[in-house]
Amino acid sequence: WMEATGRGHFVGVTMSVIENADGWWGEGDDMFFVDGEATPSINGTGSEDYFLGAWDFGDKSFSYGLFGAPVKGEERAGARWSVYRFHLDSPITFTKSLRATIEHGHANDRSDNHSSVAYWYQTEPHAAFPALPPVEQRLPRLHPSEGPGK
């Protein structure tokens, strides 16, 4: 989701997924590497657990103040999902750096299209933020590998 160098606190993320293949996208573990850790001090058990929607987010979409799955697709190629979680009551703090990641499927075994926005506060001074890639590199390219449209 994000990498930051300096001092700050991570307060949440919104993420959208477009599935490129049939099956469940949500087994990817969230991992937070705080202050240069080689092994994450926070290592989740699956995407749906991080976003507080265990067991495939239930049978319908939902939205609450700090977490939700307002767009809940099916487990098939072309399905769209949107999820969010905010840590306003329990931010993840860092003094030197933070790398917040999530696997794409169990052990990165999927190639779905993910887009996300991470939210964090950071104090000065901090490392310069990287330049954005050119627009053509930021636009999604859909390549279904299974299901309808292949």
Phi, psi and omega in degrees: 000315184196159172226135178221144175241128184131202183248137179179196176212136180275130183238002175155179182204145166246143183216139175238147181227134167246119184284132177267348181215158175297156177113182187266124181273345197272019179267002181292131181279139171278143181219132178240116179259107186261131173055046174083013180301142173277329177245134184293136176282339174240118182225109185282182184247002179156150183305315182295329177289317178302317182275013175059042179226048185308157180062052172067028177064019178073197188263357179207163179292158180206155178216126175234176184301318186249353179201158178177170174224075185291339175237114184236107181274192175259170180271072181207160178302136180091349180292148180241140180226149172217129184223159177208156173207136177239140181253039184299328180271350181207068182295155175266110186268152177214148180253333180244319184192162174214135170234115180250121185228166171214138179287153175263090187083176179297120179056036178059042182269006180239158180237036179292162177272118178249140169224144184209159172230121177263146181241124178208157175250144182216139179268159175277151352278160175212165179296150178298142177284143180292153177291148176289146175293163176303153184307316183298336178274346180264347180281138181292145174239116183270129180224074179303135180253349178213171171073197183300143177091356180281000000 
